[in-house]
Each structure stands twice: as structure tokens, then as C-alpha cells.
Amino acid sequence: MTDNASALQLLLSGDPELFAIVRLSLQVSLSAVLFATLIGLPTGAFLALVRFAGREPIIVVLNALMGLPPVVAGLAIFLLLSRSGPLGGLGLLFTPQAMVVAQTLLVTPIIAALARQTIEDLWVEYRDELAAMDVGPLRRIATLIWDARFSLVTALLAGWGRAAAEVGAIIIVGGNIQGFTRTMTTAIALETSKGDLPLAIGLGMILMSIVILINALAWLARRAGERYAG
């Protein structure tokens, strides 16, 4: 039986190990996107609407962090959570929670930077109208976020894509422990190095399906936004 056929058989048979890996991957990536959204959207909105000393350098750093190397993020979280680190007493290293923290660190700059640009563009368009209506700062932020919701969904999906495909950081902080911290990307890397291609191919098929789904949802969100604006 070829490797591709074996991989397809794993998928069709509902292999427990394969789907446990997929389930953990989705739990970690979706949790990271949720936390990144809670941090990144308000941060992006604040930077878009508030002028203060040092704002421009912060925006430059935020944009640079969109390309933060995963291994650097993983190393930073490892040092933070290691036994000798400031948060070592929490015992989070080599757990799914540590992986969520690492992916949140990677995804937050993406969501914050894209949200800032989107909301700032809308603010230029609506500034006079909102000022004439004497809308307060919090209502202003809520109004612009709501109006930009379709574009912001695209930003969230971009963050999810980064989280779902990430491997370097979660290997460092998760340890790729079988049945506990092994995700699709780390399992693909490990199984390929071991020569267990059917499992690696099966996971690759699922991961590619998720990536295609993410891009399809982003396209639908953009189209919905265009129809709404029209």
C-alpha cells in the first residue's frame, strides 16, 4: 500500500491518534486567536484613534513584530516559564497552556497592526461625522470596530492561519510530547524525520484543508464587506 493510500485510510478510519492531534491543534490555535483578539483589537483601536508621544515608534515596533520569528517567541516564553524564570513556579512549561501563550505572542501583533490600519482608515472617513455627533471615545471605538467588522474578521483569520501553521515556538515550549502537546505541525516534522509518512501525509492533508478553509472564509468576509459598503 502506498503512503498516500495509507494516509487516506488513517483519515477514513478515524485514527484516534491522528484526530487527537488535530483536536489539540485546533484548541491551541483557537485559544491563542481568542486571547490575541482580546488584546490586539483594543490595542489597535487605541493606536488608531489616540495621538500621544511615542506613538509612531510603537507602531513601527508593532509592524515589525508581525514578522517575529517563532523560535524567538518560543525562546522568550521558555525563559519566562522555565524553572529559573519569573513565572517558573506556575509549572506551565511543556503544557498546552504554554503553547497558547507562545502562539498568542505571535498572533497579537498581526491582529493589532491590521486592526490599527483598518480603524485608522475608517477614522479618517468618519472623523467629522463622529465629532459633529459628539461621540465619546469608547463609543467611537465601538462604532468603528463594528463598521470594520468584515475587514477585522479577515485580520482574525490571518492570525488563525499563523497560529495553525506555526511549529518552532510550540516545539520549544510544548516539547512535542505524544498525547499531550503534539500538534499537527510538530507531528508532521517528527513523523517525517522518523519516516512515518502516512501519518505525516494525513496530518498534512488536514492542515492544508484548514488553510484553504481559512482563505475561503477570508475571501467571503471581504466580499461581504464589499457588498455591505456598496
PASEBA-1860 file (N, C-alpha, C; in nm, 3 decimals):
! residues 230
1> MTDNASAL> 0.085/-0.120/0.000/0.000/0.000/0.000/0.089/0.125/0.000 ~ 0.060/0.221/-0.086/0.140/0.343/-0.093/0.117/0.429/0.030 ~ 0.209/0.525/0.050/0.197/0.616/0.165/0.069/0.699/0.157 ~ 0.035/0.743/0.034/-0.087/0.824/0.018/-0.211/0.743/0.052 ~ -0.213/0.618/0.008/-0.329/0.531/0.038/-0.337/0.504/0.187 ~ -0.222/0.482/0.250/-0.221/0.460/0.395/-0.271/0.583/0.470 ~ -0.230/0.701/0.422/-0.275/0.825/0.485/-0.425/0.840/0.472 ~ -0.477/0.810/0.353/-0.621/0.819/0.332/-0.696/0.720/0.421
9> QLLLSGDP> -0.639/0.602/0.439/-0.702/0.503/0.526/-0.707/0.552/0.670 ~ -0.601/0.618/0.715/-0.599/0.675/0.851/-0.712/0.776/0.868 ~ -0.731/0.858/0.765/-0.836/0.960/0.772/-0.974/0.897/0.775 ~ -0.996/0.801/0.686/-1.128/0.741/0.673/-1.162/0.651/0.792 ~ -1.061/0.593/0.853/-1.085/0.503/0.966/-1.101/0.578/1.098 ~ -1.078/0.710/1.094/-1.091/0.788/1.217/-0.984/0.754/1.318 ~ -0.860/0.742/1.273/-0.749/0.705/1.361/-0.746/0.793/1.485 ~ -0.754/0.734/1.607/-0.763/0.814/1.730/-0.643/0.907/1.750
17> ELFAIVRL> -0.522/0.858/1.722/-0.404/0.941/1.742/-0.406/1.063/1.650 ~ -0.441/1.040/1.525/-0.444/1.149/1.428/-0.544/1.257/1.470 ~ -0.664/1.217/1.507/-0.766/1.316/1.539/-0.746/1.379/1.677 ~ -0.676/1.310/1.766/-0.638/1.373/1.894/-0.540/1.487/1.868 ~ -0.448/1.465/1.775/-0.351/1.569/1.738/-0.424/1.689/1.675 ~ -0.518/1.659/1.585/-0.593/1.767/1.520/-0.673/1.845/1.624 ~ -0.738/1.775/1.715/-0.820/1.841/1.817/-0.735/1.934/1.904 ~ -0.619/1.886/1.949/-0.532/1.970/2.031/-0.484/2.091/1.951
25> SLQVSLSA> -0.449/2.071/1.824/-0.402/2.182/1.740/-0.508/2.292/1.731 ~ -0.632/2.251/1.708/-0.740/2.349/1.697/-0.766/2.418/1.830 ~ -0.761/2.342/1.939/-0.783/2.402/2.071/-0.677/2.508/2.100 ~ -0.552/2.476/2.072/-0.442/2.569/2.100/-0.451/2.691/2.010 ~ -0.469/2.670/1.880/-0.469/2.784/1.787/-0.590/2.874/1.808 ~ -0.708/2.816/1.830/-0.828/2.898/1.851/-0.821/2.974/1.983 ~ -0.766/2.910/2.087/-0.750/2.980/2.215/-0.653/3.097/2.200 ~ -0.544/3.075/2.126/-0.447/3.182/2.105/-0.509/3.298/2.029
33> VLFATLIG> -0.589/3.269/1.926/-0.654/3.375/1.849/-0.753/3.451/1.936 ~ -0.825/3.381/2.023/-0.919/3.447/2.113/-0.848/3.547/2.203 ~ -0.741/3.502/2.269/-0.667/3.591/2.358/-0.600/3.705/2.280 ~ -0.548/3.672/2.162/-0.485/3.775/2.079/-0.586/3.880/2.035 ~ -0.709/3.836/2.009/-0.814/3.930/1.971/-0.850/4.023/2.086 ~ -0.862/3.965/2.206/-0.896/4.046/2.324/-0.788/4.150/2.354 ~ -0.664/4.118/2.320/-0.553/4.213/2.341/-0.534/4.303/2.220 ~ -0.535/4.242/2.101/-0.496/4.314/1.980/-0.597/4.414/1.930
41> LPTGAFLA> -0.727/4.382/1.936/-0.827/4.476/1.886/-0.829/4.607/1.964 ~ -0.837/4.604/2.097/-0.833/4.731/2.172/-0.702/4.806/2.151 ~ -0.591/4.732/2.145/-0.462/4.797/2.124/-0.457/4.866/1.989 ~ -0.502/4.796/1.885/-0.504/4.856/1.751/-0.596/4.976/1.744 ~ -0.714/4.967/1.807/-0.807/5.080/1.807/-0.750/5.199/1.881 ~ -0.685/5.173/1.994/-0.623/5.282/2.071/-0.516/5.353/1.989 ~ -0.430/5.277/1.924/-0.324/5.338/1.844/-0.380/5.412/1.723 ~ -0.495/5.367/1.673/-0.555/5.433/1.557/-0.617/5.567/1.593
49> LVRFAGRE> -0.671/5.580/1.713/-0.753/5.696/1.747/-0.688/5.793/1.844 ~ -0.586/5.749/1.914/-0.526/5.835/2.017/-0.386/5.878/1.973 ~ -0.362/6.007/1.979/-0.229/6.061/1.948/-0.156/6.092/2.078 ~ -0.033/6.039/2.091/0.045/6.061/2.212/0.193/6.050/2.177 ~ 0.278/6.100/2.266/0.422/6.095/2.242/0.468/5.950/2.236 ~ 0.545/5.917/2.136/0.597/5.782/2.120/0.507/5.689/2.041 ~ 0.395/5.743/1.990/0.301/5.658/1.917/0.365/5.599/1.790 ~ 0.433/5.681/1.712/0.491/5.634/1.587/0.594/5.523/1.608
57> PIIVVLNA> 0.687/5.537/1.705/0.780/5.425/1.728/0.708/5.297/1.770 ~ 0.601/5.310/1.848/0.526/5.192/1.890/0.464/5.123/1.769 ~ 0.411/5.201/1.676/0.352/5.144/1.554/0.459/5.074/1.471 ~ 0.577/5.133/1.462/0.686/5.071/1.387/0.723/4.937/1.449 ~ 0.735/4.934/1.582/0.769/4.810/1.652/0.659/4.706/1.634 ~ 0.533/4.751/1.644/0.420/4.660/1.628/0.421/4.598/1.489 ~ 0.445/4.679/1.386/0.451/4.626/1.250/0.567/4.529/1.233 ~ 0.679/4.559/1.298/0.795/4.469/1.290/0.766/4.335/1.357
65> LMGLPPVV> 0.689/4.339/1.467/0.657/4.216/1.539/0.564/4.124/1.461 ~ 0.501/4.175/1.354/0.421/4.088/1.268/0.508/3.978/1.208 ~ 0.634/4.007/1.190/0.728/3.908/1.136/0.817/3.846/1.241 ~ 0.773/3.849/1.367/0.852/3.792/1.476/0.882/3.644/1.449 ~ 1.010/3.606/1.447/1.043/3.465/1.424/0.986/3.377/1.533 ~ 0.917/3.269/1.497/0.856/3.183/1.600/0.954/3.130/1.703 ~ 1.076/3.097/1.660/1.172/3.043/1.756/1.211/3.147/1.860 ~ 1.213/3.274/1.820/1.244/3.380/1.915/1.132/3.395/2.017
73> AGLAIFLL> 1.007/3.390/1.967/0.893/3.395/2.058/0.895/3.275/2.152 ~ 0.924/3.158/2.098/0.931/3.038/2.182/1.039/3.048/2.287 ~ 1.155/3.100/2.248/1.265/3.116/2.343/1.227/3.212/2.455 ~ 1.161/3.324/2.419/1.120/3.422/2.520/1.023/3.360/2.620 ~ 0.925/3.285/2.572/0.828/3.221/2.662/0.895/3.111/2.742 ~ 0.988/3.039/2.681/1.062/2.935/2.754/1.137/2.995/2.873 ~ 1.208/3.104/2.849/1.282/3.168/2.957/1.190/3.222/3.065 ~ 1.072/3.267/3.023/0.975/3.321/3.119/0.916/3.211/3.207
81> LSRSGPLG> 0.892/3.093/3.147/0.823/2.986/3.218/0.916/2.878/3.273 ~ 1.044/2.885/3.240/1.136/2.784/3.290/1.149/2.791/3.441 ~ 1.205/2.687/3.499/1.212/2.678/3.646/1.284/2.797/3.707 ~ 1.384/2.850/3.637/1.459/2.965/3.689/1.399/3.098/3.644 ~ 1.292/3.094/3.565/1.230/3.216/3.515/1.133/3.277/3.615 ~ 1.087/3.399/3.588/0.998/3.467/3.682/0.864/3.398/3.702 ~ 0.817/3.322/3.603/0.689/3.251/3.616/0.707/3.100/3.623 ~ 0.827/3.057/3.657/0.856/2.914/3.663/0.773/2.840/3.766
89> GLGLLFTP> 0.734/2.909/3.872/0.655/2.845/3.977/0.518/2.801/3.933 ~ 0.470/2.852/3.820/0.337/2.814/3.772/0.334/2.675/3.710 ~ 0.452/2.624/3.673/0.459/2.490/3.616/0.392/2.475/3.482 ~ 0.398/2.578/3.399/0.329/2.576/3.271/0.415/2.527/3.156 ~ 0.547/2.519/3.175/0.633/2.479/3.065/0.601/2.335/3.024 ~ 0.603/2.310/2.893/0.572/2.180/2.833/0.427/2.139/2.860 ~ 0.339/2.238/2.850/0.195/2.213/2.861/0.124/2.283/2.745 ~ 0.000/2.244/2.714/-0.075/2.317/2.611/-0.093/2.465/2.644
97> QAMVVAQT> -0.100/2.497/2.774/-0.116/2.638/2.812/0.004/2.721/2.768 ~ 0.124/2.665/2.781/0.244/2.736/2.736/0.241/2.756/2.585 ~ 0.189/2.659/2.513/0.178/2.671/2.368/0.080/2.782/2.330 ~ -0.030/2.793/2.405/-0.126/2.901/2.381/-0.059/3.037/2.403 ~ 0.019/3.048/2.509/0.089/3.174/2.538/0.183/3.210/2.424 ~ 0.260/3.113/2.376/0.355/3.139/2.268/0.284/3.181/2.140 ~ 0.176/3.113/2.105/0.104/3.150/1.984/0.033/3.284/2.000 ~ -0.014/3.315/2.120/-0.075/3.445/2.144/0.026/3.556/2.120
105> LLVTPIIA> 0.150/3.534/2.164/0.256/3.632/2.142/0.281/3.654/1.993 ~ 0.268/3.550/1.913/0.291/3.561/1.769/0.173/3.626/1.696 ~ 0.052/3.595/1.740/-0.067/3.639/1.668/-0.110/3.781/1.705 ~ -0.089/3.821/1.829/-0.136/3.953/1.876/-0.085/4.068/1.789 ~ 0.045/4.074/1.753/0.090/4.186/1.668/0.021/4.189/1.532 ~ -0.012/4.073/1.477/-0.079/4.068/1.348/-0.217/4.131/1.357 ~ -0.293/4.088/1.456/-0.429/4.140/1.473/-0.425/4.288/1.509 ~ -0.336/4.327/1.600/-0.329/4.467/1.643/-0.289/4.559/1.527
113> ALARQTIE> -0.189/4.518/1.450/-0.142/4.603/1.339/-0.248/4.616/1.230 ~ -0.312/4.505/1.193/-0.414/4.511/1.089/-0.537/4.588/1.138 ~ -0.573/4.570/1.266/-0.686/4.645/1.322/-0.656/4.794/1.326 ~ -0.534/4.829/1.363/-0.498/4.972/1.367/-0.511/5.037/1.231 ~ -0.459/4.971/1.129/-0.465/5.028/0.995/-0.610/5.040/0.946 ~ -0.689/4.936/0.970/-0.829/4.936/0.926/-0.909/5.046/0.996 ~ -0.894/5.054/1.128/-0.972/5.153/1.205/-0.923/5.294/1.177 ~ -0.794/5.311/1.156/-0.742/5.444/1.125/-0.795/5.494/0.992
121> DLWVEYRD> -0.804/5.407/0.893/-0.861/5.445/0.764/-1.007/5.487/0.778 ~ -1.082/5.412/0.859/-1.222/5.448/0.882/-1.235/5.579/0.959 ~ -1.144/5.601/1.053/-1.147/5.723/1.132/-1.129/5.846/1.044 ~ -1.041/5.837/0.946/-1.023/5.948/0.852/-1.153/5.976/0.778 ~ -1.227/5.871/0.746/-1.352/5.887/0.672/-1.465/5.939/0.759 ~ -1.471/5.894/0.883/-1.585/5.926/0.969/-1.556/6.031/1.076 ~ -1.435/6.084/1.079/-1.396/6.172/1.189/-1.489/6.292/1.205 ~ -1.516/6.361/1.097/-1.600/6.481/1.106/-1.742/6.447/1.151
129> ELAAMDVG> -1.795/6.336/1.098/-1.932/6.296/1.133/-1.942/6.260/1.281 ~ -1.845/6.182/1.332/-1.850/6.141/1.472/-1.825/6.260/1.565 ~ -1.737/6.352/1.520/-1.713/6.471/1.602/-1.837/6.560/1.608 ~ -1.908/6.572/1.495/-2.030/6.654/1.493/-2.138/6.594/1.583 ~ -2.139/6.461/1.595/-2.238/6.394/1.680/-2.193/6.387/1.825 ~ -2.074/6.441/1.853/-2.018/6.443/1.989/-2.012/6.302/2.049 ~ -1.963/6.207/1.970/-1.950/6.069/2.016/-1.824/6.058/2.103 ~ -1.840/5.998/2.222/-1.729/5.983/2.315/-1.627/5.880/2.267
137> PLRRIATL> -1.510/5.874/2.332/-1.402/5.786/2.288/-1.442/5.638/2.283 ~ -1.510/5.588/2.387/-1.545/5.446/2.390/-1.648/5.413/2.284 ~ -1.749/5.497/2.269/-1.849/5.473/2.165/-1.787/5.488/2.026 ~ -1.690/5.576/2.016/-1.621/5.595/1.888/-1.548/5.466/1.849 ~ -1.477/5.407/1.945/-1.405/5.283/1.918/-1.503/5.172/1.882 ~ -1.611/5.159/1.960/-1.710/5.054/1.934/-1.774/5.072/1.797 ~ -1.804/5.197/1.760/-1.866/5.223/1.630/-1.774/5.185/1.515 ~ -1.648/5.222/1.527/-1.554/5.194/1.418/-1.524/5.045/1.408
145> IWDARFSL> -1.513/4.977/1.523/-1.490/4.833/1.520/-1.608/4.761/1.455 ~ -1.729/4.805/1.489/-1.847/4.742/1.429/-1.852/4.766/1.279 ~ -1.823/4.888/1.237/-1.829/4.919/1.095/-1.721/4.845/1.017 ~ -1.609/4.817/1.085/-1.496/4.749/1.018/-1.498/4.599/1.042 ~ -1.612/4.545/1.088/-1.614/4.406/1.134/-1.575/4.306/1.025 ~ -1.612/4.331/0.901/-1.579/4.235/0.796/-1.428/4.235/0.769 ~ -1.369/4.353/0.766/-1.224/4.361/0.747/-1.150/4.302/0.867 ~ -1.205/4.323/0.986/-1.139/4.271/1.107/-1.149/4.119/1.113
153> VTALLAGW> -1.257/4.062/1.060/-1.266/3.916/1.053/-1.152/3.860/0.968 ~ -1.119/3.930/0.861/-1.006/3.889/0.778/-0.877/3.891/0.858 ~ -0.860/3.993/0.943/-0.741/4.001/1.028/-0.736/3.884/1.126 ~ -0.851/3.850/1.183/-0.856/3.738/1.277/-0.822/3.606/1.207 ~ -0.872/3.589/1.087/-0.843/3.468/1.012/-0.695/3.461/0.973 ~ -0.637/3.577/0.945/-0.492/3.580/0.917/-0.414/3.536/1.040 ~ -0.459/3.583/1.158/-0.395/3.541/1.282/-0.411/3.391/1.306 ~ -0.529/3.339/1.277/-0.553/3.196/1.294/-0.464/3.116/1.200
161> GRAAAEVG> -0.448/3.165/1.077/-0.361/3.097/0.983/-0.218/3.089/1.034 ~ -0.171/3.199/1.095/-0.035/3.199/1.150/-0.024/3.099/1.264 ~ -0.127/3.096/1.350/-0.123/3.006/1.465/-0.131/2.860/1.421 ~ -0.220/2.830/1.326/-0.241/2.692/1.285/-0.119/2.633/1.217 ~ -0.040/2.717/1.149/0.075/2.667/1.074/0.207/2.678/1.150 ~ 0.203/2.726/1.273/0.326/2.754/1.348/0.384/2.625/1.405 ~ 0.518/2.616/1.408/0.582/2.495/1.460/0.697/2.525/1.557 ~ 0.779/2.626/1.526/0.901/2.648/1.604/0.877/2.678/1.750
169> AIIIVGGN> 0.787/2.774/1.778/0.765/2.818/1.916/0.703/2.708/2.000 ~ 0.607/2.634/1.943/0.538/2.535/2.025/0.622/2.410/2.050 ~ 0.719/2.384/1.964/0.813/2.275/1.994/0.897/2.314/2.115 ~ 0.941/2.440/2.120/1.027/2.486/2.229/0.953/2.483/2.362 ~ 0.832/2.536/2.365/0.762/2.550/2.494/0.671/2.430/2.524 ~ 0.637/2.351/2.420/0.548/2.236/2.442/0.620/2.104/2.451 ~ 0.735/2.094/2.386/0.814/1.973/2.394/0.770/1.861/2.301 ~ 0.660/1.880/2.225/0.612/1.779/2.130/0.593/1.643/2.198
177> IQGFTRTM> 0.525/1.644/2.312/0.505/1.522/2.391/0.384/1.447/2.337 ~ 0.404/1.320/2.303/0.297/1.241/2.243/0.177/1.232/2.337 ~ 0.059/1.259/2.281/-0.064/1.250/2.357/-0.088/1.366/2.451 ~ 0.001/1.467/2.449/-0.015/1.578/2.544/0.007/1.714/2.479 ~ 0.119/1.731/2.409/0.148/1.861/2.347/0.186/1.847/2.200 ~ 0.147/1.738/2.137/0.182/1.718/1.996/0.071/1.775/1.908 ~ 0.108/1.868/1.823/0.013/1.930/1.731/0.038/1.882/1.588 ~ -0.042/1.929/1.495/-0.027/1.884/1.357/0.111/1.919/1.301
185> TTAIALET> 0.154/2.042/1.321/0.281/2.084/1.262/0.399/2.013/1.325 ~ 0.398/2.000/1.458/0.511/1.933/1.524/0.509/1.784/1.492 ~ 0.390/1.724/1.481/0.382/1.582/1.447/0.430/1.556/1.304 ~ 0.395/1.645/1.212/0.441/1.630/1.073/0.593/1.632/1.068 ~ 0.654/1.728/1.140/0.800/1.737/1.142/0.862/1.611/1.201 ~ 0.805/1.562/1.312/0.861/1.444/1.378/0.841/1.318/1.294 ~ 0.719/1.296/1.247/0.691/1.173/1.174/0.767/1.167/1.042 ~ 0.787/1.282/0.978/0.866/1.283/0.855/1.011/1.245/0.884
193> SKGDLPLA> 1.066/1.297/0.993/1.204/1.264/1.029/1.218/1.116/1.065 ~ 1.109/1.056/1.118/1.111/0.914/1.154/1.083/0.824/1.034 ~ 1.033/0.882/0.926/0.998/0.803/0.809/0.857/0.748/0.812 ~ 0.775/0.794/0.910/0.635/0.751/0.919/0.552/0.846/0.833 ~ 0.559/0.825/0.703/0.497/0.919/0.610/0.344/0.915/0.607 ~ 0.279/0.800/0.625/0.132/0.803/0.621/0.070/0.899/0.722 ~ 0.116/0.897/0.847/0.062/0.989/0.948/0.095/1.133/0.912 ~ 0.219/1.156/0.866/0.258/1.292/0.828/0.174/1.343/0.711
201> IGLGMILM> 0.152/1.257/0.612/0.072/1.297/0.496/-0.073/1.322/0.537 ~ -0.128/1.235/0.621/-0.265/1.253/0.667/-0.282/1.385/0.741 ~ -0.190/1.417/0.830/-0.196/1.544/0.901/-0.176/1.661/0.805 ~ -0.088/1.642/0.706/-0.067/1.747/0.607/-0.193/1.776/0.528 ~ -0.268/1.670/0.493/-0.394/1.689/0.421/-0.492/1.771/0.504 ~ -0.501/1.737/0.632/-0.594/1.810/0.719/-0.550/1.955/0.735 ~ -0.419/1.975/0.754/-0.369/2.112/0.772/-0.392/2.195/0.647 ~ -0.370/2.138/0.529/-0.395/2.211/0.405/-0.544/2.242/0.389
209> SIVILINA> -0.629/2.149/0.431/-0.773/2.174/0.424/-0.811/2.291/0.514 ~ -0.748/2.299/0.631/-0.775/2.411/0.722/-0.727/2.543/0.662 ~ -0.609/2.540/0.601/-0.556/2.662/0.538/-0.647/2.709/0.425 ~ -0.694/2.615/0.343/-0.785/2.651/0.234/-0.915/2.708/0.291 ~ -0.966/2.646/0.398/-1.088/2.695/0.462/-1.069/2.837/0.514 ~ -0.954/2.863/0.576/-0.925/2.996/0.629/-0.927/3.099/0.517 ~ -0.860/3.066/0.405/-0.855/3.160/0.293/-0.993/3.180/0.230 ~ -1.073/3.073/0.225/-1.209/3.085/0.172/-1.294/3.176/0.260
217> LAWLARRA> -1.280/3.160/0.392/-1.356/3.244/0.484/-1.311/3.390/0.474 ~ -1.179/3.411/0.459/-1.130/3.548/0.443/-1.185/3.611/0.315 ~ -1.190/3.535/0.207/-1.244/3.586/0.081/-1.392/3.618/0.095 ~ -1.468/3.530/0.160/-1.611/3.555/0.181/-1.633/3.679/0.269 ~ -1.547/3.696/0.369/-1.559/3.814/0.456/-1.534/3.942/0.378 ~ -1.433/3.939/0.290/-1.406/4.058/0.208/-1.522/4.087/0.114 ~ -1.577/3.981/0.052/-1.690/4.002/-0.040/-1.811/4.056/0.036 ~ -1.835/4.003/0.156/-1.948/4.052/0.236/-1.928/4.199/0.272
225> GERYAG> -1.804/4.236/0.306/-1.776/4.375/0.337/-1.796/4.466/0.218 ~ -1.757/4.418/0.099/-1.775/4.500/-0.023/-1.922/4.519/-0.053 ~ -2.002/4.413/-0.037/-2.147/4.426/-0.061/-2.212/4.518/0.041 ~ -2.165/4.507/0.167/-2.221/4.592/0.273/-2.188/4.739/0.246 ~ -2.061/4.764/0.203/-2.021/4.902/0.176/-2.094/4.957/0.054 ~ -2.124/4.868/-0.040/-2.195/4.912/-0.159/-2.340/4.940/-0.134
END
